[in-house]
């Protein structure tokens, strides 16, 4: 039991280190900088009034309408981050409808993947309780 706790603590430490490294790397910022250098950041244009979903600088996704003079909508008093493929998209459905579908999909995925069948007994086993730490 003590060995398992040490292994779990070591794994948590490695995962924390990985998360920290990824936060410093900020792949979205690297891609946005590359688009700025290449002259393509902000080059996307939408028809006036076209509905978009935009990720604001605060990280929230919001519905917005494109304006004729500005390709970046600034609704709700929050200016969105740099326009790039990860920060906006044409609005396919209202966000509340999307959230309802996402919640239903999450329920279905949890039901389908929360258990595995034991190879010997055929019993349903909780997938998270059956995890084995493997050191690489």
N, C-alpha and C positions, 0 to 999 in steps of 0.2 A: 504494500500500500504506500509506503514511504517512497519507494522508487517511482511509482506511478505519479505521485504528487510532484516529485522533483522533475520528472519528464514533462508533466503538464506545465509546471512553472517555467521550465526552459522553453517550451513551445510558445507560451504566452509572451515571454521576453523576446523571442525571435519575431513573432507576429507584430509586437509593438514596434520593434526596430524597423520592420518592413513598412508598416503604416507610416512611420515617421519619415522614412526615406521617400516614399511615394508623395507625401505631403510636400516635401521640399522640392521634389522633381516637378510637380504641377504640369502634367502633360498638356492640359488645355492651354496654359499660358505659353508653353513652348510652341504649340501649333498656331496660336493666335499671333505670336511674334513672327513666325515664319510667313504667315499670310500678310502681315503688315509689311514686312521687308519685301515680299513679292508683289505688293500693291493690290492684293485681292481681298484684304480685310475690309469689310464694309461695302464691297462692290455689289452685293446682292441688292436688287431693287424689287419692290412689290408695287402693284397697282394701288392707288389711293383707296383706302377702305378695306383692303384685303385683310381678312382675319388671320392672325398669327398667334402662336404660343411662343412666349419669350421667357427666357430665364433671366431674372433681374440680378443685379449685383448682390442682392441679399440671398440669392440661391433659390428663391421661390419661382415657380412657373406661373405665369399669368397670361390671360387672354389679352390681346391688344389688336388694334387696327393700324395698318400701315398708313402713314401720312404721305401726302404727295411730296413735300419738301424734305422729309427725313426718312431714310430707310429703317431707322431704329425707333420703334414706338417707345414712348416714355409715359405710359399711363401710371396711375397710382402714385405719382410724384417720385418714382424710383427709376433712375436711368439704368437700362440694362447694361451688362458687361459687353465687351467687344463682340460684334456680330460674327459668328463662325458657326459651322454646322452643328456644334453641340449646344448652342445657346438659343436657337430658334428653329421654327418649322412652320409651314403653313398649317393652319388649324384644321384638323380633320373632323373633330367632334368637340363639343363643349367639354371643358376640363372636369366639370362635375360628373358628366356621363363617363368620361375616361376613368376617373377615380372609382366609380361604381364598378366598371368592368375590371379594373385592376384588382380591386378588393375581391371580387368573385373569382378571378383567375388565381389569386394567392391562395384562397380557400381550396380550390381544386388541386393546385400543385402540392399543398401540404397534405391533402388526403391521399394523393397518388404516391408521394415520395417520403412520407414520414415513417413508413415501416418497410422492412424487408422480410423475405421468407427465409427461415432457417433451413439450410440445405439438408440437414439430417431429420429434423422433426416436422418441418413444414409449418411450424408456429410463426405467427407474426411477431417480429421483434422491432422495437423502437430503434430507428436508424441512428439517432444521436446517442443513445445509450450503448450502442454496439461499436462505437468508434474505438479504434486502437491506435495509439500514438506510434508512429513509425519514424524512426530517426534515419535521416538520409545522410 
